[in-house]
Amino acid sequence: MRRRDFITVLGGAATWPLAARAQQGAMPVVGFLHPTSPHTMGNSLRAFHQGLKEAGFVEGVNVALEYRWGDNQVDRLPVLAAELIRRHIAVIATAGSAAFAVKEATATIPIVFIAGENPVRSGLVASLAQPGGNLTGINFFAGELAAKRLELMRQLVPAAARVAVLVNPAYASMTELTLRDVEVAARAMGLQTQVLNANTSSEIDAAFEIIERERPDALFVGPSPFFNSRRVQMVQLAARYAVPATYPTRTEAEAGGLMSYGPSIIGAYREFGSYVGRILNGAKPVDLPVVQSSKFELVINAQTARMLRLAVPPSLLAIANEVIE
């Protein structure tokens, strides 16, 4: 082979998509950093893998994944992010507060995030249309639906006058946004609110002891990965103290919670996996706008409503995406 031909072939190889090179040599590696734990992520993780598959990637076949889990300990995330950076990572997939730790750790490795709060407002990206730098991802609006969720709760519990609002102070920006929107909506509805904080299982127990003592008419649970991981505990406590509660995701309603309203988390994680696949196929984060979820779900647990002696109005039944019997 002539030297010129050899240089041409070598230069062309550098432009092959990562997927093609994976078949020729080592697989690309995706670093996966999540602030919660794997046992709480079953359906969402399956949806992520489905999105990857639709983009042409199957774990163990033509892509490898390095998992790191924060186990709801925010202070561990920078250490875990640094661990991934030291590996030969093609792209990092991350979620929620972990995205900030990864952003601080690298300005060169492509990062795809999934976030429940506005990533522009939180400072994660410059804009949705042009995120800039090495980040892009999925925004599923978990923190921006507080007013609508409170309105739906009022329809189910029309006599409510006082609402307890349970938030996680460890997720400061999400909590600030939730409390601001809830307070504005509550004033418009003539509702009084009482804010309760929890960041551990024992603090959740303590918050429900206050609920038992103060007897609010309803409970509004703020969005938090930790709360979602403790959904069985919260649903059981809400049942024990007979307090109607509204939650941000359908997994809480499926676990026995009264009602939930929020984005389709499964759909968002599928898009999340698909976006990671696009990066593996050669796209650059700077060229991919942040995707905004457009599918929202109202789920009502009719069995829990009957236990609480609540009649679900026909207006809610008509718009519910699912009624759990």
Buried (B, 14 or more C-beta within 10 A) or exposed (E): EEEEEEEEEEEEEEEEEBBEBBEEEEBBBBBBBBBBBEEBBEBBBBBBBBBBBEBBBEBEEBBBBBBBBBBBBBEBBBEBBBBBBEEEBBBBBBBBBBBBBBBEBBEEBBBBBBBBBBBBEBEBBEEBEEBEBBBBBBBBBBBBBBBBBBEBBBEBBEEBEBBBBBBBEBBEBBBBBBBEBBBEBBEEBEBEBBBBBBBEBEBBEBBBEBBEEEEBBBBBBBBBBBBBBBBEBBBEBBBEBEBBBBBBBBBBBBBBBBBBBBBBBBBBBBBBBBBBBBBBBEBEBEEBEBBBBEEBBBBBBBEBBEEBEBEBEEEBEEEBBBBBE
